[in-house]
């Protein structure tokens, strides 16, 4: 049996529309939304401390060789990156690694 051009086009169009409908259903959000909202994080900062070699003379004439630097950051990644930057510059000792300090704590 020979099929007409109209029959072939409508069959292909139906297949395309069915495929689009199934694809849309596959990527649609589930009933009730997507997951749970993120939990609120406590307010605070990430802090660390390093000691680095810096020879200098104190006002009273003593010769000092170490200075301290405090690192304060808003995220752990930024704190770690600053700590790594200090450490890679050489002559640096980590006194306190990055840790979270909540406001008022």
N, C-alpha and C positions, 0 to 999 in steps of 0.2 A: 504494500500500500504506500502510495506516495503522499507525503505530508506537504501541506501548503506552507508558504513562507510565513503567513500569519500564525499558523499553529506553532512553527518552530520559534518565532520571535516571542510569542506569549509564553512558551515553555521556558525559554532562556530567561525572560524577564521575571517569571515566577521564581526560578531558581536563584537569581541574583537577589530578589527581594527577600526570599526566605533566608539566604545567607546573611544579609545585612541585619535582619531581625534577630537571628541567632547570635550574631557577633555583638549586637547591642545588648542583648540579655546577658551575655557572658561578662561584659565589663561594667554593667550597671551596679550601683551601690546595693548592698544587701538591705533587706528591710530592717529598719531601726538605725540606720546610719553606718558609718565606717568606724569601727572600734570605739574605744572610750577616749574621752578627752584627756590630755596629759595632766598628771597630778601637779599641783603648784609646787614650785621649788622654794625652799627657804631663802630669804634674802641674806646676802653676805658676799664675801670676797675670797678668792684663792690667794694664799700667801706662802712665801718661802723666804729663806735667808741664806745668803752666801757670804763667805769670808774670802777676800782676795788679797794678793800680795801687792802692797803699795808702800814702799819705804818712804818715810817722812819723819820730820823732827817735831815732837810735841812742844807746846809752849814752855814747858818746864825743862826742856833740854834733852828729855829721853828720846831715844831712837825707836820709833815704832815701825813695824813692818806689815801689819795687817789692818785692813779696814773691812767693814761689814756693809752689805747692801741688802735692803729689804725689797722683795718682789711682791707686788700687789697686782692682781689681775681679776677680771670679771668672769673668766672661764678657766677650767682646768687646762684646756689645750693651750691657751695663751700663757698661763703660768709655766707650764712645761716647756714651751718654746723659749720663754725668757730665761728660764733656768738652764736650758741647753745652750743658749747663746753665751751666758756667763761662763759656763763650764768649758765650752770649746775655746774660749779666749785664752785659757791656760792660767796657771798659778791661782786656781780657785778651788775652794773647798765648800761643799754643800753642808751647811749647818742644819737647816730644816728643809725637807722636801716640801713640795706643794701640798697644802692641806686646806680644807674649807673652814673658814671662820664665819659663823653666822653673826648677823648684826646683834649686838648686845651680848655676845657670848664669848 
